[in-house]
């Protein structure tokens, strides 16, 4: 069985598209599957929408992405875990490729990704430099990361001391455990952060993390891009 695990916080706008795509992909691949939404203290209709789309809801109050992913995985029944962000659209090709890789002996992996909507020039340039790097260093983006249940247990799940970059650390842990692949198939993820934050704001956060290293990842302060009040997406105005 495939267990799709979706961490979510106040995602009532984008979650319906994510869940519809997951269900279509699961049906097309033809494997038994379940969808689990780990609702991390949402104050909107995230949980209700998840239930309306046939997902199983796990209610938590971590306000930390790593712990929320782990809570969803603890409730999963499948042998294959696929972690998908609540603002990301998957397709049958990428799910099929992930399952094939796991059946062929990989312990985990990620995929290429594209961003939806209009993006500022600085955002397009940043993405153009980051995408090849993910493949070169074999790191999965948080939008789409998969692994076997056994490998997830062996590495201890996502590092709950981290408030960001947990997918990069998980990728490294899985690589030490066995073969880790980055698929050429793509997922489509939201470009809202690149539209609602300025290039300077994102550059400042990335520079701070580069200087502080893991110390900067172990405190929610300074990570407002992920944990601050969500800004309106200019594309939706």
DAPE-V595310 format. One record per residue. RES is the residue in three letters. PHI is phi as a letter, one per 30 degrees, with the letter a starting at -180 (* if undefined). PSI is psi in whole degrees, 0 to 359 (999 if undefined). NEAR is the number of other ideal C-beta (glycine too) atoms within 10 Angstrom. Layout:
[[RES & PHI & PSI & NEAR] [RES & PHI & PSI & NEAR]]
This chain:
[[UNK & * & 144 & 12] [UNK & c & 131 & 23] [UNK & c & 110 & 23] [UNK & d & 123 & 27] [UNK & c & 121 & 26] [UNK & c & 106 & 29] [UNK & d & 140 & 28] [UNK & b & 139 & 27] [UNK & b & 114 & 20] [UNK & h & 59 & 17] [UNK & c & 33 & 26] [UNK & d & 335 & 17] [UNK & d & 317 & 18] [UNK & c & 340 & 21] [UNK & e & 321 & 26] [UNK & e & 316 & 15] [UNK & d & 320 & 16] [UNK & d & 313 & 28] [UNK & d & 323 & 24] [UNK & d & 317 & 12] [UNK & d & 320 & 19] [UNK & d & 316 & 24] [UNK & d & 319 & 16] [UNK & d & 320 & 15] [UNK & d & 316 & 23] [UNK & d & 317 & 20] [UNK & d & 318 & 11] [UNK & d & 323 & 13] [UNK & d & 331 & 19] [UNK & i & 18 & 10] [UNK & c & 150 & 15] [UNK & e & 140 & 11] [UNK & a & 162 & 20] [UNK & b & 155 & 17] [UNK & b & 124 & 22] [UNK & c & 125 & 24] [UNK & c & 117 & 28] [UNK & c & 101 & 28] [UNK & d & 111 & 29] [UNK & c & 78 & 24] [UNK & i & 38 & 13] [UNK & d & 148 & 22] [UNK & c & 5 & 8] [UNK & c & 206 & 14] [UNK & c & 22 & 16] [UNK & e & 308 & 24] [UNK & d & 316 & 18] [UNK & d & 318 & 13] [UNK & d & 318 & 23] [UNK & e & 315 & 28] [UNK & d & 321 & 14] [UNK & d & 332 & 12] [UNK & c & 13 & 16] [UNK & i & 13 & 11] [UNK & d & 154 & 23] [UNK & d & 129 & 16] [UNK & c & 129 & 20] [UNK & c & 117 & 22] [UNK & c & 124 & 12] [UNK & b & 171 & 16] [UNK & b & 61 & 12] [UNK & c & 320 & 17] [UNK & h & 47 & 13] [UNK & a & 125 & 23] [UNK & d & 320 & 24] [UNK & d & 313 & 24] [UNK & d & 325 & 23] [UNK & d & 317 & 26] [UNK & e & 315 & 28] [UNK & d & 321 & 22] [UNK & d & 320 & 23] [UNK & d & 319 & 26] [UNK & d & 325 & 22] [UNK & d & 335 & 13] [UNK & c & 359 & 14] [UNK & d & 147 & 21] [UNK & c & 347 & 11] [UNK & d & 167 & 19] [UNK & c & 341 & 12] [UNK & c & 125 & 23] [UNK & c & 131 & 24] [UNK & b & 114 & 28] [UNK & c & 124 & 27] [UNK & b & 129 & 27] [UNK & d & 153 & 24] [UNK & d & 351 & 25] [UNK & c & 27 & 21] [UNK & b & 137 & 24] [UNK & c & 121 & 23] [UNK & c & 173 & 25] [UNK & b & 164 & 17] [UNK & e & 326 & 16] [UNK & d & 316 & 17] [UNK & d & 325 & 26] [UNK & d & 316 & 29] [UNK & d & 318 & 17] [UNK & d & 323 & 19] [UNK & d & 314 & 27] [UNK & d & 318 & 18] [UNK & d & 317 & 12] [UNK & d & 317 & 20] [UNK & d & 320 & 23] [UNK & d & 335 & 10] [UNK & d & 5 & 9] [UNK & j & 356 & 10] [UNK & d & 146 & 20] [UNK & d & 340 & 23] [UNK & l & 183 & 29] [UNK & l & 187 & 23] [UNK & b & 198 & 29] [UNK & b & 169 & 28] [UNK & d & 165 & 17] [UNK & b & 154 & 22] [UNK & b & 159 & 13] [UNK & c & 137 & 19] [UNK & d & 159 & 16] [UNK & i & 182 & 14] [UNK & d & 134 & 12] [UNK & b & 146 & 16] [UNK & d & 159 & 15] [UNK & e & 316 & 8] [UNK & d & 326 & 14] [UNK & d & 319 & 18] [UNK & d & 321 & 13] [UNK & d & 320 & 12] [UNK & d & 316 & 17] [UNK & d & 319 & 15] [UNK & d & 330 & 9] [UNK & d & 328 & 8] [UNK & d & 323 & 12] [UNK & e & 312 & 16] [UNK & d & 329 & 10] [UNK & d & 320 & 9] [UNK & e & 316 & 18] [UNK & d & 320 & 15] [UNK & d & 315 & 9] [UNK & c & 1 & 12] [UNK & h & 65 & 16] [UNK & b & 135 & 21] [UNK & d & 144 & 25] [UNK & d & 159 & 21] [UNK & d & 342 & 24] [UNK & d & 327 & 24] [UNK & a & 108 & 26] [UNK & b & 135 & 28] [UNK & b & 155 & 32] [UNK & a & 168 & 31] [UNK & d & 157 & 21] [UNK & e & 318 & 16] [UNK & d & 316 & 12] [UNK & d & 321 & 19] [UNK & e & 315 & 26] [UNK & d & 321 & 11] [UNK & d & 324 & 16] [UNK & c & 358 & 21] [UNK & i & 17 & 11] [UNK & i & 196 & 20] [UNK & d & 146 & 25] [UNK & d & 110 & 20] [UNK & d & 4 & 17] [UNK & d & 353 & 13] [UNK & c & 140 & 21] [UNK & c & 354 & 21] [UNK & a & 167 & 22] [UNK & i & 17 & 19] [UNK & d & 332 & 24] [UNK & d & 326 & 23] [UNK & d & 317 & 19] [UNK & d & 324 & 19] [UNK & d & 319 & 28] [UNK & e & 315 & 23] [UNK & d & 319 & 16] [UNK & d & 317 & 21] [UNK & d & 323 & 26] [UNK & d & 323 & 18] [UNK & d & 337 & 10] [UNK & d & 333 & 17] [UNK & l & 200 & 16] [UNK & d & 128 & 15] [UNK & b & 130 & 24] [UNK & b & 150 & 22] [UNK & c & 113 & 19] [UNK & d & 153 & 22] [UNK & d & 341 & 11] [UNK & d & 152 & 18] [UNK & c & 155 & 18] [UNK & c & 162 & 23] [UNK & c & 118 & 19] [UNK & c & 161 & 23] [UNK & d & 141 & 23] [UNK & c & 18 & 21] [UNK & d & 322 & 21] [UNK & d & 325 & 18] [UNK & d & 342 & 20] [UNK & c & 327 & 19] [UNK & c & 348 & 16] [UNK & c & 148 & 19] [UNK & d & 161 & 11] [UNK & e & 323 & 14] [UNK & d & 317 & 9] [UNK & d & 315 & 13] [UNK & d & 320 & 16] [UNK & d & 320 & 13] [UNK & d & 317 & 14] [UNK & d & 314 & 18] [UNK & d & 322 & 12] [UNK & d & 317 & 10] [UNK & d & 317 & 12] [UNK & d & 322 & 17] [UNK & d & 324 & 9] [UNK & d & 322 & 9] [UNK & d & 339 & 13] [UNK & i & 219 & 9] [UNK & d & 331 & 12] [UNK & e & 323 & 9] [UNK & d & 344 & 19] [UNK & c & 351 & 21] [UNK & c & 12 & 13] [UNK & b & 133 & 11] [UNK & d & 334 & 14] [UNK & d & 136 & 8] [UNK & i & 355 & 16] [UNK & c & 40 & 17] [UNK & d & 337 & 13] [UNK & e & 326 & 16] [UNK & c & 330 & 15] [UNK & c & 358 & 16] [UNK & d & 176 & 10] [UNK & e & 133 & 6] [UNK & d & 130 & 14] [UNK & d & 152 & 13] [UNK & d & 135 & 10] [UNK & d & 119 & 16] [UNK & e & 332 & 12] [UNK & d & 338 & 14] [UNK & c & 354 & 10] [UNK & d & 999 & 5]]
